[in-house]
Amino acid sequence: MPVISVDWWKGNDRAQRQELVGELTACVARIAGCPEAAVTVIVRDVDPGYWGKGGLLADEPLTTDETVPPLVQDTGGQQP
């Protein structure tokens, strides 16, 4: 049945991983019409030194002439 793979930066604690796994499981089970027990979620913590975007590793400091748009945080419709 459904297998979900999540790669995110290292540093999230067990409670955050548990919440992520629970929410993804419930959502996918509802949409796929399968029991939650059939959903597998794999969470990989990635060190920023092994994560690249825009030609740079994430642990490299940005120079002043590099602009990065602000990240939009999905709050699931809840107020932050």
N, C-alpha and C positions, 0 to 999 in steps of 0.2 A: 504494500500500500504506500501512501505518500511518505517520502523522505525529504526533509527540509535541512539544508546546510546553511549555517550562518557563520560568516567570518567577521569578527569584530576585534577592535583593539584590546589588547591585554589590559587588565585593570578593573574589570567589572567583577563584583563579588558574587558569591554563590546565590544570594537572594535575588540579584538581578538576573542571573542565568535561569533560576527557577521560574521567575515571573515571565521571562521571555519564552521559555519552553512551554509553560502552561498556556500562555496567550496564543502562541502559534499553533499549538496542538488543538485548542478549542476552535479556533478560526478555520483551520484546514479541515478538521473533522466535520464541522457544520457545512462547509462549502462542498466538500467531496462526498458527503453523505456516508461517512464511514465511522466506525467507533473510534473514540480517542485512543484506545489501546493499539490501533493499527497505524498510528502516526508516529514516525521516528523523527527526532530533531537532533542534529549534530551541531554542537557549538564549538568553534575553534577560536581560541584566544591568540591573536597575532601580535607580536612585538612590532611597534611602529618602524623599527629598523628593517623589517621584512615586508613593509607595506609601501608601495609606490603609487604616486598619482601625479600626473602632469610632468613626468620625467624626474621627479625628486622622491627621495625616501621621506616618509612622514616624520622621521626624527631629525631631519635637517631644518635648521632655522631658515625662515624666508628672508629674502633681502628686501630692502625698502621699495624697490621698483616692481616687486611681485605683489599683485593684489589677488586676494582670495575672497569670493563672495561669502557673506556670513552663512553659517549652516542653519538650516531650518529644522527645528526640533519638532517631531511629530508627537503631540501630546494626547493623541487619541480623542480629540474633542474636549479634553479637560483643560481647565485654566492652569498654567504652570505655577 
